[in-house]
Amino acid sequence: MRSDFVNDSNPPNSRWYSGITSYQWLVLVIASLGWVFDVFEGQMYPASVNEVVNDLVEGATAATQDRYRNVGLGAFLAGGAVGGILFGALGDRIGRARTMSLTILVYSLFTCLTALAQEMWQVVALRFLVALGVGGEWAVASAMVSEVFPPRARAWSGAIFHGSSVLGTFLAVAAGQFLVGNEAVGWRIAFLVGALPAVLTLWIRLQLKEPERWVADHAVDAAPQPAGRILELFAPGLARRTVVGFSLAAVGLATFWGVHLCGKDFALRRARSAAEQREGLSESASEADRQAAWKKHPEIKGQEMWGMFLTTIGGGLGLLAFGPFSEWLGRRGAFAVYHLGGLVMAVLLFKTYRHWDDAALTALLPMFGFWTLGMHAGYAIYFPELYPTRIRSLGSGFCFNCARFCAAAILIVMAFARDANVSFETIGASASLLFLLGLVIVPFGPETKGSALAS
């Protein structure tokens, strides 16, 4: 096997950014921008789902909002899984840069079309189509970043790439606060903004070239090696890596949608409860009375977005910290620490958040976000290191995006639990136990710290 094609004349113990070229920085910036808008498109739905349902479903209740929230998220997760495989294979076959452009066009187009939806089933269908591009962009961009940067810089560059996702969430928070929450503007305008990332594709086509590693792999005997075959992921020597990668991502994505995203709901539920108390409602108040009380307090939307912002701040720091953690403890050690931290913080908050005052909750939410989200940067670092060039994009995309099916299953279980009147606290604390499964999975994966990418 060939080792790295990246020219790295710096000693192994030099700072990770020493000698990084302007073009390598450009690749990281463009890949990260694609992922920022990727996440923005994905988080627009959680930031606006209540308003969308109220507008399109007559007489919508809180239970109806929760149901459509989970259905829409499930469609998004399924679309991401399909897109990760399709575009991941395409990225191995026709190149990283061209495929990245296609994925951005896909998610920009269908997010924009969501603004024209007249029925909830149309919104749900469009979430699936948006996710095709979202899942594909991550698979291709993570492979490209890993192939362009030298081994000593892969952990840091991968963490920065995936950590940039918080900027997309911040954009969604801003859109939720100033567009969705503004009656003079509304959720349709917020989704129209989703067309803007398509402009990024022009920059990609003008500035990026295919990684030297990919070009060399496809120049052997003037013909490309076989690319994009899913069965190769389960060939001898790769099957165990694929199972471990998929399992880690399944835990991470299930806890993201089932645990981490509930972080903003801590603030939302406290704000709604406070509004009900100010209106003199008892615990036996009807759903209609609760809805009426909430509408009298428009600051509730701001509290919801504030909770989302605080959780994202902590999550962003956790993502960026995974790079140095994985250089210090190794890839497996970093995953183990984050899974343990996620378990502790999640169970703590789900079991006690009602007892904290606003100041304490403001301090705890960033820590909750740090430990429940940070391990996701490890997927952008670790998964490309598991596969040879000819299937790197497909392998990374398969592990990360097919795990979305597991997350969708968790959402379905949570929806049934809510219908059975299981409490929010019990559901969240139970889902947090998946972090224990992550601790069990970690030792079965290979340690790839400092290793050259296989070709």
N, C-alpha and C positions, 0 to 999 in steps of 0.2 A: 504494500500500500504506500502511496505517496504521502509524505507529511505535509505540513502547512505550506501553501504557496505564498503566504503573507511574508514580505520581507521585514525581518525584525533583527536589526543589528545591535539592539540594546541588550545589556546583560539581563538575565532573568529576574534579578532582584531590584531592577530599576523601577521607578514609579510607573504605574500602569499607563499613564498618558504620555510618557516620554517617547518622542519620535513618531507619534501618531500624525499622519499626514492630513492636510486640509481636505483631501478627498474622502478619507476615512471618516472625518468629522461630518462631512456633507452627507455621507450615507446614513450615519447615525441620526442626523437632524431630520432627513427626509423620511426615514423609516419611522422615527418617533412621531413626526407630524401625522403620518398616515394612521398610526395607532391612536393618537390623541383624538382625531376625528372619528376613528373607528369606535372608540369608547363613548364619545359624545353621542353618536347615533344610537348606541345601545342604551345609554342611560337616559335618553330623552323620554322613553316610555315610563320607567319608574317615576320620573320627575313630573309626569303629566297625566298619568293613567286615571286618577280620580276625576280630573276635569274632562278628559276624553269620554269616560263612561257616563258622566252626568249629562254631557251634551248629546250623546248618541243613543243612550238607553233611557227610555222614559221611566220615571219613578225609581231610579237606581238607589239602592241602599248601600250601606257600608259593606255588607256581605257580598252584594253584587260587584262592588268595586274590587274587593279582594279576589273574587272568582275570576274576573276578567284580567286582573293583574297577573294572576298565576297562569291563566291560559295564554296570555300574550307573551309572558316570559318563557313559557314552555315552547311556544312556536319559535321564539327567537333562539332558544337553545338548540332545538332540532335543526333549524336552518344553519346555525353556526357549525354544527357537526358535519352536515352535508357539504357546506362551503369549504370547510377546512380540508376535506378529502379531495374534492374536485379541483380547487385552485392550488392545493398543495401539490397534487400530481402534475397539474399544468405548469407550476413554477419549476418543477424538476425537468420538464420537457422543453418548454419554450423560453425559459429564463425568468430570473427573479424580477427584474425591473419591469418587463412588459406585463407580467402577471399582476404585479402590485398595482399598476395603473388600472387594469381591468377591475380588480376588487374594489378600488376606491370609487370608480364610476358606478359600480353596482350598488354599493350601499348609499351613495349620494342620491342616485336616481330614485330609489324606492323609499328613502326617508322623505324626500321632497313630495312624492306622490301620496304619502300618508296624509298630507294636508288636505287632500281632496276627498278623503274617505267619508262616506255617508252612513255606513253601518259598521258595527263593531267587528263583524266577521271580516270585513275588508281591512280593518286595522290589523287584525291578527294575521291575516294572510300576508300583508305587507311586512310585518315584523319578521316572518319567515324569510322573505326575499331579501330584506335588509341584511339579515344575519348571514346569508350566503357570502356576501362581500366581506362582512366583519370577520368571519372565521377564516376566510382565505387570506386576508391581508396579514393577519398575525403570523400564519404559517410561513408565508413567503418572506416577510420582513425579518422575522427572527432568524431564519436561515441565512439571509443575506448579511445581517450584522455579524453573525458568528463567523462567516467565511471571509469577511473583509478585515477583521481585527485579529491581531496576534494572540497566542494563548494567554499571555500574562494580562491582556486587557479584556478578555472575553467576559469575565464575570462582571466587571464594572460597566462595560458597554451594554451587556445584556440587561443589567439592572436599570441602567438609565433608560434604555429603550422601553422596557415594560413599565418602569416607574413613571414615564411620561403620561401614562394612562390617567393619572389623577387630574391632569390639566383638562382632559376630556370630560371628566366628572364635574370639574369646576365650571366648565362651559355649560353643562347640563343644569347645574345648580343655578347659574346666572339666568339661563333661559327659563327655568322653572319659576324663579323669583320675579323677573322683570318682564317676561313675555307671557308665560302660561298663567301666572298669578295676576296679570293685569287684564282686567275685563275689557279694556279698550283695545287690547292686542289679541290675546288668546292663544290657545295651543296650536291652531293651524299655522299661524305665522312662525311659531317656534319650529315646526317641522319643515316649513319652507326653507329655513336657514340651512337645513341639511344638504341643500344643493351646493353650497359653497366649497366643500372639500374637493369637488370635481376639478377645480382650478389647479389643485396640487398635481394632478396627473401631467399637466404640461411641463412643470418643473422636472418631474421624474423623467419624462421622455427626453428632455433636453440635457439633463445633467448626469444621469446615472448610466453606467455601463455594467454589463454583467460581471460578476466576480471572476477573477482569474481562475479560481479553482473550478467553477462551473464550466467556463469556456474550455479549460484544458481537459476536463472530464468528457466533454462532448466533441473534442477534436481527435480523440483516439481513433486511428484508422479511418479518419475522415467521416466517422459516423458516431452518433451518440450511443452511449451505453443504454441498455433498457432502463426506462425510468417510469416511476409512478405506479408500480405494481404492488397492490396492497399485500399480496401473499408474501412478498419479499420481507415485509416487516416481521413475519413470523418464521423466517428461515433460521436454521441453526446458527447460533451466535448472536442473533438479533431478537429472537422471540422473547427471551427473558427481559431484555431491555424495553421492548414494546409493552409488555404486561406491566412492568414497574412504572414506566412513564405514564401509561394510561391510568393506572390505579392512583398514582399521586395526583394527577390532574382531576380525576373523579372526586377525590376527597376535597381538593381545593375548590373546584367549581360548585360542588354540592354545598359546601360551607359558605361559599361566597353568596350564593343566592338564598340559602336557607338560614345563614347566620349573619354574615357581614352586612348585607343590605338592610337587615332589620335594625342596624345601628341608628339609622335616621328615624326609625319608628319609635325608639325610646323617647326622643324629643317630641315627636308627633303625638304620641299617646299621652304624655304628660301635659301637653298644651290642650288637647281635647278634654282631658279630665279637669284641668283648671277652668276651662270655659264652662263645663257642665256645673261645676261647683258655684261659679259666679252667677249662673242662671238659676241656681237653686234646685237642680235636678237630683233625684235620688237614684240609687243603683237600679231600681226597678223601672226607671223611665223608659218609654218606648223608643224604638229606633227613629221614628219621625221627630220626636221631641229632641233627641240627641243631634240629629242632622240640623234641625232648626237652630239649636244653640251654637253649633259650630259655625254656621253661616253668619251669625252675629259677630263673630270674632275673626276677621280676616288675617289677624296676626298669626293664626295657626299655620298658614302656609309658610310664613317666614320662619317659624320654629321648626317646621319639617325640613326646610332647606338648610337651616342652621345645623341641625343634627347631621344631615348628609354632608355638609361642609366639614364639620369637625371630624367625622369618621374618615373622610377622604384625606384630610391633612395628615392624620396619623397613618393611614394606609400608604400614602405617598412616601413618607419617611421610612416606613417598613420595607417598601419595595426597593428604595435606594440603598438601604442598609443591608439588603440580602447580598449584594455584591461583595463588600468587605467581609461580611460574615462567612460567605462561602470560600473566600480566600484564606481566612483564618482557621475555620473549622472543617473545611472541605465541603463539597456539595451535600453529602449525606448528613453531616453534622449540622449544617445550617437548616436543612429541612426539618431535622429532629427538634431543634430549638424552637423554631417557629410553630410547629404543630403543638408542642407543649405549651408555649405561650398563648396560642390561640384558644386552647382548651380552658386554661385558667381564667383568662379575661372574659371569655364568652359566658362560662357558667357563672362567674361572679356577677356580671351585669344583668343577665337574665333573671337571676335569683334575687337581686337586691336593688335594681334601678329605681323602684318606687320609693325607696327609703333615702335616696340621695337628694340633696337640694340642687338647684339649677347650677350653682357654682361647681359643686362636686361632679355633677354629670358632665359639665363642660370640660373638666379636667380628665375624666375617665374615658370619654368617647374617643379622643385621639389615640389613647393607649389600646383601646379595643380595636380600632382600625389598624394600628401598627401590626399587631400580632395575628389578626384574622385575615389580613390581605397580603402581608409582606412576602409570604412564600411563593406567590404567583410570579414574582420576578425570577424565581428559580427555574420556572418552566422555560423561559426564554433563554436562560443560560445553559441548562442541563440537557434539554431535549435535542437541540442541534448537535450536541457533543456525543449523542448516542448512536448516530447514523452516518453512513458514508454519503458522499456528495450526491450520488445518483438518486437517492431517496431521502435526502435530509429534509427537504421541504415537506414531502408527503409524511414522513415519520413524525416530524414535529407537529404538523397539523393534525394527524390522526390522533396522537396522544392527547393533545390539548383540546381539540374540538369534539372528538367522539365522546369524551368524558362529559360533554354537555347533556348527553342522553341521561346520564346518571343524575345530573342536576335537575333535569326535567322531571325525573321520577320522584325526586325529593319534593319538588313543588306540588306534584299531584298528591303525595302523601300528606303534605302540609295542608292542602286545600280540604281533603277529607277530614283531617283532624280538626280544622276550624269549623267545618260543618257539624262535627260531633261535639262542638263546644269545648274542645280542649283549649286551655289557656295559651295565650301568646307566649308567656314565660316558659311553660312546660314544653311547647313545641321547639322554641329556640334552644333551650338547655339540652333537650334530647338530640337535636341536630348537631350540637356542639361536640357530642361524643364521637362524631366521625373523625375528629382530630386524633383520637386514640388509634383509629385504624391507620391513619397516616404514619404514626410512630412505628407501627408494626411493619409497614411496607418498606420504609426507608432502607433498612439494612440489606434488602435483597437487590438493590441497584448497585451498579459499578461506581467506583469513585473516579471521576474524570478530571479532577482539579489538576491543572498544569499539563494535561495531555494534548497532543496534536490532534486536529480533526482528521478522521479517517477519510480516504478518498476511494 
